[in-house]
């Protein structure tokens, strides 16, 4: 059971850009939940055996130990997030937390990079004409051009990219397919990678993965995170950047540029438009910041 927790924590780092403190808290909360399950009679040793009643009993156990309401809410949120992950990864068929009330938590606005920082980040990746440099340039351009999730990008195969039509096909949550247009610079970067980069990584001619690592295998989420972190560190913005930052930046810049909310929702693959609406607040915050910088208050 600990192996699935480890996979979940890796997911939080790569997909969500969670801080070390958040990861430590989730690890402690989930490990505590496992200990509780192990003391059941009979003990629960696999996640598919966990039922809603087990989680309700765990909540009652926490309250009996006089944890504060905020701590209980955090621990319940950790368990719910973990089971959502297990369901999305196909490790369980039913989510026992599906009908549990979600704790009320304040949503933090996602951070988006400015156009200038995005330009610098992409330019840094494009400095090298080695196979690795061509690959890194292509994947960063594609992430920003489409706003794809990291998990969607690493699952791309070569036949998912149509350079002639300048679009890419990806499969999001629930295996829902969407076709996303890509701009010319991303098309050119992909073309160079496919012609002069990917063949140098390829070891198995039957390998279908679009982005390969040095072993000729499909690039992992963790591998992609390390690539992005490297270039962010090179231009001095490492702490500000996660793989999800490019998705946030794509959405924010699209809305700031005049794209409609429904259009951005479709491109991002959001099931509910309320999820997309958070980016309108990000755009407003950024516009307010620009205004304040250009109109300083009189002293």
C-alpha positions in Angstrom: 0.0 0.0 0.0 3.0 2.3 0.6 4.0 2.0 -3.0 0.7 3.6 -4.2 1.3 6.4 -1.6 4.7 7.0 -3.1 3.3 7.2 -6.6 0.7 9.7 -5.4 3.4 11.9 -3.7 5.4 11.8 -7.0 2.2 12.9 -8.8 1.8 15.8 -6.4 5.3 17.0 -7.0 5.2 16.7 -10.8 1.6 17.6 -11.6 0.7 20.0 -8.8 4.1 21.4 -7.9 3.3 20.9 -4.2 5.8 22.2 -1.7 8.0 20.0 0.5 5.8 20.8 3.5 2.6 19.8 1.7 4.2 16.5 0.6 5.4 15.8 4.1 1.9 16.5 5.5 0.3 14.2 2.9 2.8 11.5 3.6 2.2 11.7 7.4 -1.6 11.8 7.0 -1.8 8.8 4.6 0.7 6.8 6.6 -1.5 7.4 9.7 -4.5 6.2 7.7 -2.7 3.0 6.7 -1.8 2.3 10.3 -5.5 2.7 11.2 -6.5 0.3 8.5 -3.9 -2.2 9.6 -5.4 -2.4 13.1 -8.8 -3.4 11.8 -10.1 -7.0 12.3 -9.3 -8.3 9.9 -6.7 -5.8 8.8 -7.1 -4.1 5.4 -4.1 -4.7 3.2 -5.2 -3.4 -0.2 -6.9 -0.2 -1.3 -9.7 -1.9 -3.2 -10.9 -3.3 0.2 -11.4 0.1 1.7 -15.1 1.0 2.1 -16.8 4.3 3.0 -17.6 3.0 6.5 -13.8 2.5 7.1 -13.2 6.2 6.2 -16.1 7.3 8.4 -14.7 5.3 11.3 -11.3 6.9 10.6 -12.9 10.3 10.9 -14.6 9.4 14.2 -11.2 8.0 15.4 -9.6 11.4 14.7 -12.3 13.3 16.5 -12.0 10.9 19.5 -8.3 11.8 19.6 -9.3 15.5 19.8 -7.7 16.7 16.7 -8.8 20.2 15.7 -11.4 20.5 13.1 -8.9 22.1 10.6 -6.5 19.1 11.1 -9.3 16.6 10.6 -10.4 18.5 7.5 -6.8 18.4 6.1 -6.5 14.6 6.8 -9.8 13.9 5.1 -8.8 16.0 2.1 -5.6 14.0 1.9 -7.5 10.7 1.9 -10.0 12.0 -0.7 -7.2 13.3 -3.0 -5.4 10.0 -2.7 -8.5 7.9 -3.7 -9.2 10.3 -6.6 -5.7 9.6 -7.8 -6.1 5.8 -7.4 -9.3 5.9 -9.4 -7.8 8.1 -12.2 -4.8 5.7 -12.4 -7.1 2.7 -12.7 -5.9 1.1 -9.4 -9.4 1.0 -8.0 -12.8 0.7 -9.6 -14.9 2.6 -7.1 -14.0 5.7 -5.0 -15.2 5.1 -1.4 -14.8 8.9 -0.7 -17.1 9.9 -3.6 -20.1 10.7 -1.4 -18.1 12.1 1.5 -18.6 15.8 2.1 -15.5 17.7 1.0 -13.7 19.9 3.6 -14.0 23.6 2.9 -10.6 24.9 1.9 -9.5 28.2 0.5 -8.3 27.8 -3.2 -5.1 29.5 -4.0 -4.9 31.2 -7.3 -2.4 29.4 -9.6 0.7 31.3 -10.5 1.4 32.2 -14.1 4.6 33.4 -15.6 4.8 36.6 -17.6 5.2 36.5 -21.4 8.7 37.7 -20.9 9.6 34.8 -18.5 8.0 32.3 -20.8 10.0 33.6 -23.7 13.2 33.4 -21.7 12.4 29.9 -20.6 11.7 28.6 -24.1 14.8 30.4 -25.5 17.0 28.7 -22.8 15.8 25.3 -23.9 16.5 26.2 -27.5 20.1 27.1 -27.1 21.4 23.6 -27.8 21.1 21.8 -31.1 21.9 18.4 -29.5 19.2 15.7 -29.6 18.5 16.5 -26.0 18.3 20.2 -26.7 15.9 19.6 -29.6 13.7 17.3 -27.4 13.6 19.7 -24.5 12.8 22.7 -26.8 10.0 20.7 -28.4 8.4 19.5 -25.2 8.5 22.9 -23.6 7.0 24.6 -26.7 4.3 22.0 -26.8 3.4 22.3 -23.1 3.0 26.1 -23.5 1.3 25.9 -26.9 -1.4 23.5 -25.7 -1.7 23.9 -21.9 -1.7 20.1 -21.6 -1.3 18.3 -18.3 2.1 16.7 -17.8 0.5 13.3 -17.7 -1.1 13.9 -21.0 2.1 15.1 -22.7 4.2 12.1 -21.6 1.5 9.7 -22.9 1.6 11.2 -26.4 2.6 8.9 -29.3 4.1 10.0 -32.5 0.9 9.5 -34.4 -0.9 11.9 -32.0 0.9 14.8 -33.6 -0.2 16.2 -37.0 2.3 18.7 -38.2 0.6 19.3 -41.5 -2.6 20.4 -39.7 -0.7 21.9 -36.8 -2.5 20.1 -34.0 -2.1 17.5 -31.4 -4.5 14.8 -30.1 -4.4 14.0 -26.4 -6.5 12.0 -24.0 -7.4 13.7 -20.8 -9.2 12.6 -17.6 -11.7 9.9 -18.3 -9.8 9.1 -21.6 -11.6 12.0 -23.2 -10.0 12.9 -26.5 -9.4 16.5 -27.6 -7.6 18.1 -30.5 -5.6 21.1 -29.7 -4.1 23.5 -32.3 -0.4 24.4 -31.9 1.4 27.6 -33.1 4.0 27.6 -35.8 7.0 27.8 -33.4 5.9 24.6 -31.7 5.4 22.9 -35.0 8.9 23.8 -36.1 10.4 22.6 -32.8 8.5 19.3 -33.1 9.6 18.9 -36.7 13.3 19.4 -35.8 13.0 17.0 -32.8 11.3 14.3 -34.9 13.9 14.6 -37.7 17.1 15.2 -35.8 16.4 14.4 -32.1 14.1 11.5 -31.5 16.0 9.1 -34.0 19.1 9.5 -31.8 17.2 8.4 -28.7 15.3 5.6 -30.4 16.5 2.1 -29.6 13.4 0.0 -30.3 11.9 0.7 -33.8 8.5 -0.3 -32.4 8.5 2.4 -29.7 5.6 4.7 -30.2 6.2 7.3 -27.5 6.7 10.8 -28.8 9.2 12.0 -26.1 12.0 9.6 -25.2 14.6 9.5 -22.4 18.2 8.6 -22.9 17.3 4.9 -22.6 15.0 5.1 -25.5 11.9 4.7 -23.3 8.9 6.9 -22.8 9.8 10.0 -20.8 8.3 9.9 -17.3 6.5 12.7 -15.4 9.3 12.9 -13.0 11.8 13.1 -15.9 9.9 15.9 -17.5 9.7 17.8 -14.2 13.5 17.6 -13.8 14.0 19.0 -17.4 11.7 21.9 -16.7 13.4 22.6 -13.3 16.8 22.6 -15.0 15.9 25.3 -17.5 14.0 27.3 -14.9 17.1 27.2 -12.6 19.3 28.3 -15.5 17.3 31.6 -15.9 17.0 32.1 -12.2 13.3 31.3 -11.7 13.5 27.8 -10.4 11.4 28.2 -7.2 8.6 29.8 -9.3 8.2 27.0 -11.9 6.6 23.6 -11.9 5.3 21.7 -15.0 1.8 22.9 -14.1 3.0 26.5 -14.3 3.1 26.3 -18.1 -0.5 25.1 -18.1 -1.5 28.0 -15.8 0.4 30.4 -18.0 -1.2 29.1 -21.2 -4.7 29.6 -19.8 -4.0 33.0 -18.3 -2.4 34.3 -21.4 -5.2 33.0 -23.6 -7.9 34.7 -21.6 -5.8 37.9 -21.4 -5.5 37.8 -25.2 -9.2 37.7 -25.7 -10.0 34.0 -25.9 -13.5 33.0 -24.6 -13.9 31.1 -21.3 -15.7 28.2 -23.1 -12.9 28.0 -25.7 -10.2 27.8 -23.0 -12.3 25.3 -21.0 -12.3 23.0 -24.1 -8.6 23.4 -24.7 -7.7 22.6 -21.1 -10.1 19.6 -21.0 -12.0 20.9 -17.9 -15.3 19.1 -17.3 -16.8 22.1 -15.5 -16.4 25.7 -16.5 -16.1 26.7 -12.9 -12.6 25.1 -12.9 -11.6 27.4 -15.8 -13.1 30.5 -14.2 -10.3 30.7 -11.7 -8.0 31.9 -14.5 -10.2 35.0 -15.1 -9.2 36.0 -11.5 -5.5 35.3 -12.3 -5.8 37.6 -15.4 -7.5 40.3 -13.3 -4.8 40.1 -10.7 -2.1 40.4 -13.3 -3.8 43.4 -15.0 -4.1 45.0 -11.6 -0.4 44.4 -10.9 0.6 45.9 -14.3 -1.6 49.0 -13.6 -0.1 49.5 -10.2 3.4 49.2 -11.6 2.7 51.8 -14.3 0.7 54.1 -12.0 2.6 54.4 -8.8 0.8 56.3 -6.0 2.0 59.8 -5.4 4.1 60.1 -2.2 
